[in-house]
Amino acid sequence: MHPDAFHALARSSPWRWTAVHLRHRSSWAGTVEAWLTRPDGVRLVGPDGSPVARNVFGQTDRPSGPWSPPAGATFRPDGLVATRPGDSTYAACEHGDGLYWHNYSWLAMLDPVELSHHVDASDVRVVEVAGREAWAARLVPRLGYDPRCGGNCCELLWSEAGLRADFPSDDDVPAAWRGRDYPSAYDVALDAVTGIVVRSHPVGGTGAPWLENDIVSSS
């Protein structure tokens, strides 16, 4: 499989699913089961089955209603998105922010467009995750990586490149943040149907975030 296909799947999520049921585990959010319906339907339960309070910080002020994918995308012959509409990577899909929970890494895993450019992909392969086909790759971000929330806050690939997305100059970087031990790469898998990140494991480094999603169903 060519890296271009992986990058195209990473930018395609808003056009590939309306509802998803998943079981989430991560270093930053713990364990939760979620039922998500675009544009803003979110139901969460914890490991004991009790409801989880939803923090809607950062949710865009857009009316609820039936989901329709953003207009203006162009598509490849394989049906994946070649280019997203609008002047910004994220602008045309901001009404997806209605799915926000916990932090912006949650939104990034649901719409991982930040993995579609300025990220080197190697060892691209088809794998199985929780009984579903996924496309996996070894990813290394480079300068120009444009996370939804960078500066070593909520990027999917916690890295020097992610830090520099918000702090381009050495003088801008807080002294306590310099010299961090970043991973050399990340092993990442995207669900082949939805484009959602289902596995992201750092390779090396200290304290880097990881996440896993087992998708139960999607439509």
C-alpha positions in Angstrom: 0.0 0.0 0.0 1.3 3.5 -0.9 1.7 6.1 1.8 -0.6 8.4 -0.2 -3.5 6.1 0.4 -2.9 6.3 4.2 -2.7 10.1 4.0 -5.9 10.2 2.0 -7.8 8.0 4.5 -6.6 10.3 7.3 -8.3 13.3 5.6 -11.5 11.4 4.8 -13.2 10.8 8.1 -16.0 13.4 7.9 -17.2 11.8 4.6 -17.1 8.2 5.8 -19.3 7.9 8.9 -22.4 9.3 10.6 -22.5 7.2 13.7 -20.0 5.0 15.6 -19.9 2.9 18.8 -16.4 2.5 20.2 -14.6 1.4 23.3 -11.8 3.9 24.0 -8.6 3.6 26.1 -5.9 6.2 26.3 -3.2 7.7 28.5 -5.1 11.0 28.6 -8.7 9.9 29.0 -8.6 6.5 30.6 -11.3 4.0 29.6 -14.7 5.0 28.3 -17.4 3.5 26.0 -18.9 6.0 23.5 -21.8 6.3 21.2 -21.3 9.2 18.8 -23.6 10.6 16.1 -22.7 13.5 13.9 -23.0 16.4 14.3 -23.3 16.5 18.1 -24.7 13.3 19.6 -22.4 12.1 22.4 -23.2 9.4 25.0 -20.4 8.1 27.3 -20.2 5.5 30.0 -17.3 4.6 32.2 -15.9 1.1 33.0 -18.6 0.5 35.6 -21.4 1.4 33.1 -22.2 4.7 34.8 -22.7 7.8 32.7 -19.7 10.1 32.1 -20.2 13.8 32.4 -19.5 15.6 29.1 -17.2 18.6 29.0 -18.2 20.7 26.0 -15.4 23.3 26.3 -14.5 24.5 22.8 -17.7 23.3 21.1 -18.5 25.5 18.2 -21.9 27.2 18.3 -23.6 25.5 15.4 -27.2 24.3 15.3 -28.0 20.6 15.6 -29.6 18.8 12.7 -29.1 16.0 10.3 -25.4 15.5 9.3 -24.3 16.2 5.8 -20.6 16.1 4.9 -19.0 19.5 4.0 -19.4 20.4 0.4 -16.5 21.1 -1.9 -14.2 18.1 -1.3 -12.5 16.4 -4.2 -12.2 12.7 -4.3 -9.7 10.1 -5.6 -10.7 7.2 -7.9 -10.7 5.0 -4.8 -13.3 7.2 -3.1 -11.0 8.7 -0.5 -10.7 12.5 -0.2 -8.0 14.1 -2.3 -8.6 17.7 -1.1 -10.7 19.1 1.7 -12.8 22.3 1.1 -12.0 25.7 2.5 -9.0 27.8 3.2 -8.2 25.9 6.4 -7.7 22.2 7.0 -10.2 22.3 9.7 -12.6 25.2 8.9 -15.0 23.3 6.7 -15.5 20.6 9.3 -15.7 22.6 12.4 -19.3 21.6 13.1 -17.7 18.2 13.9 -16.6 19.9 17.1 -20.0 19.0 18.5 -18.4 15.6 19.2 -15.9 17.2 21.6 -15.1 15.4 24.9 -12.2 15.7 27.3 -9.7 17.5 25.0 -8.8 18.1 21.4 -7.0 14.8 21.0 -10.5 13.3 21.1 -11.5 15.3 18.0 -8.2 14.6 16.3 -8.6 10.8 16.7 -12.1 11.1 15.1 -10.9 13.3 12.3 -7.2 12.7 12.0 -6.5 15.1 9.1 -3.4 16.2 10.8 -1.8 12.9 9.8 -2.4 13.6 6.1 0.5 15.9 5.4 4.0 16.8 6.7 4.0 13.3 8.3 6.3 10.6 6.8 4.6 7.3 6.6 6.5 4.0 6.1 5.7 0.3 6.5 2.1 1.0 5.4 0.1 -2.2 5.7 -3.3 -3.7 6.2 -4.0 -5.1 9.7 -7.0 -6.2 11.7 -8.1 -4.3 14.8 -11.0 -5.5 16.9 -12.2 -7.6 14.0 -12.2 -4.8 11.5 -9.8 -3.9 8.7 -7.4 -1.1 9.5 -4.5 0.6 7.7 -1.3 0.8 9.8 1.9 2.8 9.3 5.0 4.0 11.1 4.6 7.8 11.3 7.2 10.5 11.8 6.0 14.1 11.9 8.2 16.8 10.4 8.3 20.6 10.5 5.0 21.9 9.0 3.0 19.3 10.9 -0.3 21.1 11.6 -2.2 19.5 14.5 -5.7 20.7 15.5 -4.2 21.7 18.9 -0.4 21.8 18.9 2.3 23.1 21.2 2.6 19.7 22.9 -1.0 20.1 24.1 -3.3 17.7 22.2 -1.6 16.7 19.0 -1.8 13.0 18.0 1.9 12.9 17.4 3.5 14.5 20.5 6.8 15.7 19.0 9.2 18.5 18.4 7.3 19.2 15.1 4.0 19.4 17.1 5.7 21.8 19.6 6.9 24.0 16.8 3.4 24.3 15.3 2.7 26.8 18.2 6.2 27.9 19.1 8.2 28.4 15.8 11.1 30.2 17.4 13.5 28.8 20.0 12.9 31.9 22.1 9.1 31.1 22.2 9.6 27.7 23.7 9.2 27.7 27.6 12.5 26.8 29.2 11.0 23.8 31.0 9.8 22.3 27.7 13.2 22.3 25.9 15.0 19.0 25.5 12.0 16.7 25.9 12.5 13.1 25.1 10.2 12.6 22.2 9.3 9.3 20.5 11.3 8.5 17.3 8.0 7.5 15.6 4.5 6.3 16.2 2.8 3.1 15.1 -0.7 4.3 14.1 -3.7 2.4 12.6 -6.7 3.9 11.0 -10.0 2.1 10.7 -10.4 1.4 7.0 -14.1 2.2 7.0 -14.3 5.3 9.1 -10.8 6.7 9.1 -10.8 7.0 12.9 -7.6 6.4 14.7 -7.9 2.9 16.3 -4.3 2.5 17.5 -1.5 5.0 18.2 1.5 3.8 20.1 4.7 5.8 20.6 8.1 4.2 19.7 10.6 5.3 22.3 10.5 8.6 24.2 9.3 9.3 27.7 5.7 10.1 28.7 4.2 10.3 25.2 0.5 9.8 24.8 -1.0 6.6 23.4 -4.6 5.7 22.5 -6.6 2.6 21.4 -10.2 2.4 20.0 -12.1 -0.8 19.5 -14.9 0.1 17.0 -18.0 -2.0 17.7 -20.1 -0.7 14.9 -20.3 2.3 12.5 -22.6 3.6 9.8 
